[in-house]
Amino acid sequence: MPADLTGSYVTLDDGRPAVRFSRTYDHPVERVWRFVTDPDELSEWFPSRAEIDLRPGGAITFSGDPNMPESTGRVLAVDPPRHLSFDWGGDELRFDLEELDDKRTRFTLTNVLSAENTAARNGAGWEVCLSALDAKARGERVEGPHAGVHSAWQGFYEGYLAAGLPSGAPVPGVDRPSAD
C-alpha cells in the first residue's frame, strides 16, 4: 500500500527548492509554539534535540540524532508565537504558526533545501517526524522520530520517488561512504 504523502515540493520566489508540510492542530498557538521551541517537547518529534537561543542570530545546538553528529546552527528570524526560522545542516527550516481560532492552529514547516536532490529524502524524513508530532498533539504516547521508523521512512521515500521529487542525495544511517 502506498504511503499517504502530506508534503509538497515547491520552488520559492527566490528560486530555492523546498519541501513544505501543513497541519492543523487542536491547540492554541502558544501550545503549538512550545512544540516547536521547547527543547524537551521538540526532542519528542524533531530529528535532534535542539537547544535554541530564541533571538535573531541566537545559537542552536543540535544533538541526539543517531544518524548525525552534534552540530550548531543559528536563528535566522523569530516572531513568537508565529514564526521561527533557523539554519540546520545547510538547510533553512521555517516554522509558521497561524491562529485559526482560540483553540486551533495551522502549523506549516518549510524545509528550504541547500541541494535539490535532497527533496525526496528530506520529505520522507519529515513525514516520519511529523507523524510523531501529530501523535503528540493528539495526546498519544510518542516514541520519537528514531524509534523503529526505518520501514515507515522507506515507504514515504518510495512514495516521493514515485511522485517525481528530486532525489539521489545520500541517506544518513543507510548510505555509507565507501572505503577507498
C-alpha positions in Angstrom: 0.0 0.0 0.0 1.5 3.4 -1.0 2.3 5.9 1.7 -0.1 8.8 2.3 2.2 11.7 1.4 1.4 15.1 3.0 4.3 17.2 1.8 4.7 19.2 -1.4 7.8 20.2 -3.4 7.9 23.9 -4.1 10.2 26.5 -5.7 10.3 29.6 -3.6 10.1 33.1 -5.1 13.8 33.4 -4.9 14.3 30.1 -6.9 15.3 27.9 -4.0 13.8 24.4 -3.8 11.8 23.4 -0.7 9.5 20.8 0.8 6.5 22.1 2.7 4.1 20.5 5.1 1.0 21.9 6.8 -1.1 20.6 9.7 -3.9 21.9 11.8 -3.7 21.1 15.5 -6.5 21.4 18.0 -4.3 23.5 20.3 -3.9 27.3 20.8 -1.0 28.9 19.0 1.0 29.3 22.3 0.9 25.5 22.9 2.0 24.7 19.3 4.8 27.2 19.7 6.1 25.1 22.6 6.1 22.0 20.4 8.5 24.0 18.1 10.7 25.8 20.7 10.9 23.9 23.9 13.9 21.5 23.8 12.1 18.7 25.7 8.9 19.0 23.5 10.9 19.3 20.3 13.1 16.3 21.1 10.0 14.1 21.0 9.4 14.6 17.3 12.3 16.6 15.7 15.3 14.5 14.5 17.7 16.2 17.0 17.4 17.7 20.4 17.7 21.5 19.8 18.7 23.9 22.5 17.7 27.3 21.0 18.7 30.8 22.0 15.4 32.4 20.8 16.6 35.6 19.2 17.8 36.5 15.7 21.4 35.3 15.5 21.0 33.1 18.5 22.8 29.8 18.6 21.2 26.4 18.4 22.9 23.2 19.4 21.6 20.0 17.8 22.4 16.7 19.5 21.0 13.2 20.0 20.3 12.2 16.3 21.9 8.7 15.9 22.5 9.4 12.2 24.1 12.8 12.5 27.0 14.3 14.6 26.3 17.0 17.1 26.2 20.4 15.3 25.3 24.0 15.7 23.1 26.4 13.8 21.7 29.9 14.2 18.3 31.5 14.5 17.5 33.5 11.3 14.2 35.0 12.4 11.9 34.7 15.3 8.4 36.3 16.0 6.9 34.5 19.0 4.5 32.7 18.8 4.1 32.9 15.0 7.4 32.3 13.2 10.8 30.7 13.8 13.4 30.0 11.1 16.9 28.7 11.6 19.8 27.1 9.7 20.3 23.3 10.1 23.0 21.4 8.3 23.0 23.8 5.4 19.2 23.9 5.0 16.8 26.5 6.3 13.9 25.4 8.4 10.8 27.7 8.7 8.0 27.1 11.2 5.0 29.3 10.7 2.0 29.1 13.0 -1.3 30.7 12.2 -4.0 31.0 14.9 -7.3 29.8 13.3 -9.4 30.5 16.4 -8.6 30.3 20.2 -8.3 26.5 20.1 -6.8 25.6 16.7 -3.5 26.4 15.0 -2.3 25.9 11.4 1.4 24.7 11.6 3.5 24.9 8.4 7.0 23.6 8.1 9.1 24.6 5.1 12.4 22.9 4.6 14.4 25.2 2.2 16.8 22.8 0.7 20.5 23.5 0.1 20.5 20.9 -2.6 17.5 20.0 -4.8 18.4 16.2 -4.8 17.6 16.1 -1.1 13.8 16.7 -1.6 12.6 13.0 -1.6 14.9 12.1 1.3 14.0 15.0 3.5 10.3 14.8 2.6 10.3 11.2 3.8 12.1 12.1 7.0 9.7 14.9 7.8 6.7 12.6 7.2 8.1 10.4 10.0 8.9 13.3 12.3 5.5 15.0 11.7 3.7 11.7 12.4 5.4 11.7 15.8 4.3 15.4 16.3 0.7 14.5 15.2 0.6 11.7 17.8 2.0 14.1 20.5 -0.6 16.7 19.6 -3.4 14.1 20.0 -2.0 13.3 23.5 -0.7 9.9 22.5 2.5 8.4 23.7 5.3 9.4 21.4 8.2 7.1 20.6 10.1 9.8 18.8 11.3 10.0 15.2 14.1 7.4 15.6 12.0 4.6 17.3 11.7 1.9 14.7 10.9 4.3 11.8 13.2 2.8 9.1 10.4 0.9 7.4 8.0 3.8 7.6 10.6 6.1 6.2 11.3 3.8 3.3 7.6 3.8 2.3 7.5 7.5 2.3 10.7 7.8 0.4 9.4 5.4 -2.3 6.2 7.4 -2.5 8.2 10.7 -3.0 10.3 9.0 -5.7 7.2 7.8 -7.5 5.8 11.3 -7.2 8.9 12.6 -9.0 10.6 14.6 -6.3 14.3 15.2 -6.9 16.4 12.5 -5.3 19.9 11.0 -5.2 21.3 12.5 -2.0 23.0 10.1 0.4 20.7 8.9 3.2 22.3 9.2 6.7 22.4 6.0 8.5 21.7 4.0 5.3 24.3 5.1 2.7 27.8 4.6 4.0 30.8 6.2 2.3 33.0 3.7 0.5 36.4 3.0 1.9 39.0 3.8 -0.7 
